[in-house]
């Protein structure tokens, strides 16, 4: 019996081994399958409808294409809407709906879908939009909208975003749900610059974040990323007129059309507030100014919520943002989705918006005082910036004046040199003439100063001269080539020139966001159009120039509230210098270094490059490449 059992054990060992191997392989396969299931995949945004001029620039490309209904947009794509145009986007089969108004620039930064949740990151650089987001299903789901001045994290809501294309000033208004707005600032963003040591750039400053929670019937206006350490003081009750003014007509229509869903979400909000009041947990939240302590205060908020869309519609009608016929049709369509007759939109029965609802009087008084102080500080800062700009303009005027004086001196030198060459040539000629020929030659010269039509003098052949011709250059249109390159946290911004005759000077303006800083270095490549003996590396607050026998150049950085500006001026004059010419093959002009701590743009403003020829004429060249360079966040 014992032998039989032992024998059976030997027979079972191969089976057990196979079973163990199978289990191991299955476990490894399961891990692989789980990893594949959690792998990051991309989602899509689809153009549901559009009107007017709408174009798309695909991610990584430089060309723009006409948009069309049903067009799929991917991560990295950018939408542009023209005057009077609009577009409605459906993100990932209804996860969210976005209505873009006219004159908008909108980028899809990230549309990812992984095992940990969905991620939607959008960027709004200009224009206005209304966003309708379904409640985020998972705790790891993210929906963010970034503007030049803030990042808005959504928790299932409907809200408005407006961005001024010139200043980047951003306005957020919440119709339903909750939005957490975040502003990121860097310690050196307000003009504090850290010099490099032995050519090694300092590490980028640590990012600082401030957050504010915005509730329905509230708005947040952010002028810049550096204006406030306490973002909550920028939250205030909705300014209906200001929102209607900054929104396009199609965005206002989208708000009115969504009244039913806005009312439904706000009804859920009201129920939660009633429960908080009943349980005694109705205090204002962290980073929030929205306060409802009792039922009486809640009732005031309820009236505002129930009349929110009505007040927006009335304001749009009163300001002719939407005409009467269109408004009547909008209201008819919106009311079809509303079941409760008391909630149907009737512009003859709209109660005025109460700006005291949901506001603590003492806290609001303090907020207004802090806001006034902030505005006063901002005005002082703008005054200081204007003073710096005036100083810069004065310094540039002095450089240009010196250039003009040098041009005049060269013209006078040219005339004197020509006269000397002519006299020398005449003397050489007279040596070889007889007395009779000399007398005839002098008579001809004398007659040529009196007669209307002078007698031609003998042909003179002066010796070759190295003095440049003072005749004006022919009118040419030079071309500038922009070739920026980002490597890690550094950007080398190379500017080259081609097709120019007789170059004497150049003035270059570069504008860049606060996440980008001048690296205190400008370089003249070995084959540069200009070749000064010295290479300058400075960031002095005052204009700093380097001058030698070959010319002078000047670098100045002007610090602004939302962007900085670098101004570079170089002139080709001095001892033994001649104007330079560049053929169609091109030649480098200047190479400027920047440091990067986050995403942003480096751009050349309109008229930001001016070239001066040897006749003193200013010429604006053609910029062949895009004048805007998108800088990416450096990889850690």
Phi, psi and omega in degrees: 000316178297319179298320180296318179295318179298319179297320179294326178297316179299323181289331183278340185302315178300322180295317180296319180299315179298319181297317179296317179297317180298317180297318180296314179297318180297320179297316179296319179296321180297319178298318179297317181295321179295316178300320179294322181293328181272358182298147182288128177236158182266144174255174185236156167243135184241136177285109181282322177199159178202160175213147179081198184276106179233125180235160182230134170250117184292149181303129180084353181257173180242346182269151177252147182233150176292133179278161180209158179297136182088357180291133179269137178244139183246175177303129180098347181284150180233134179256140175232133176245138180273188180297129179075003183269163176203161179208143176247126180252137173251113184266121172050060174056044172095006175301325177203158178231130185235128176251118179260135177269190182291160176052043182251149172233118191224130184238138174267102184281318183204129171226085186248153178222109181234178181296337182273347179148175179268143180231123177234115178235119184237153180234132180240109184262340180196153175098202182220153178204156174243128184244130176240112184245131173291155178304133181292123188290315185253157180294339180265358177292141180228140173221115183231145172236122180254136174241176179301341185240351184201164172239130185246113178266130190256144177237049180077093191196176171231127186208163181249141174229130175232135182232124175287122185292337182275310186263341185081001179302130186244140178234129178242131176228129185258126176265326179202148179087202185224139176235129174261110181265134182234135174242126180256130179230158176245146181305328182268009188286340185265021175115354178281121183240138179256121183287151177284152180245122181053036176081001181261123183288141178291158178293150180297145181295154180292144181280137176245139184235141171234144185231148175220141180259125183248127183255171178305144183071014175244160176222157179226128178242125181237117181279323181205169180281354184246003192279341186209132173277334177249093187293338183297334180289349178271353178277135180210165176300152182305135169258094187304315182298319180293321179296315180296322180295320184276343180272147175282164183301320182290329175291319177298319178298320179296321178299313182294319181297335182265019183302319183299312181289327176296314179298320181296314181293324179288329176296320176295322178297316180297318179300319179295320179294323176298318178295321179295320179295317180297325182268357179076025181242039187259020179292159179296142181283173178293139179060032181225151176247005183274117185231127173226106185265335184211177183296323180300315178292324178296321181298324177295321178293320180300317180298318178298316181296317182291336182250008183300306183294324178298318179293322177295316180297316180298317180296320179296324179287317182294328181264009180060025175290326175229131182284165186299315182295316179295322181294317179300320179293320178299314181297320179298315179294318181296320182291338178295332181269357183258121183278314183288117182298334180288342181263353181296147186280123179222108185291347176275355183225053181247126179275142182300153180284128182261110183281357177267351182289133178074017184236131173279120186304315182293317179295323179292323178297316178295320180298317181296319178298315179295322179294320178295320177296319178298318179294322179294317178298321180294319178297320178295320179296319178297323178296319178294321178295320179296322179297317178296319179294323177295320178296319178297316180299320179297317179296319179293321178299322179294320178295316180293325177295319177297322177297318179294318179297321179294321179298317179295319179297321178294320179297317178295320178297322178299314181297316179296319180295321179295318180296319179295319179295320180295315180297320179295318180295320179295319179296319179296322181291317183295332178300329185263006181257151175284172181298320180296317180293324178295318180296319179295319181297318180291324176298317178300319179295319181295317180294327183293339179273348182252317186285146177299322179246097186293150176286133182301133177275163178302147180294129180256143178236084181290161178290152182303146181237147177264002180283133183291151178295131181272358178294144181298149177290152171295153180292122180231160176242096180289167182233141178246135179249124179258126182224070177283151179218128179255129174230107183065236181261021179234145176234126172259116185254098184264129177242124180240163184227146172212161178061058177218137181243128173074050181280129178244335183199162179212145175231125187234131176243129175236131179246135183213154184286170186291339177286356183240137180226147177294131185273015177065021182225130167237141184235140168259108178305160184302329179255030183294154174302317177256138182227071177295154179292329183251146174250123188265144173220099185206155172222040181298143179300327179271154178304132182241130182237152171236125184232141175212194183294346183258354179146193182218143171222156190222135178234134179214134176250126178254122183268125179249181182284321180245337180217159173249160180228132176253129180242125181236127179233134177222139178231142183257083176210170182130192182291135175059035179244145178233155175297148181253156178232146182235129182272189186289347178284340176087160181204138181299146178253306183202152178233119185244136183258140176231154171253146186237131174243352180187181182291153179176194183225144168244127185221158173255115181294165178302128183073019185281352174234123180235130178248145180240126179270179187291345177271000178087008180276135177271133183230131175266118184281169173272127177269113188286323180264178179297136180279358180241127178245120179278120179264133183262159176294128179299139177287133180287000000 
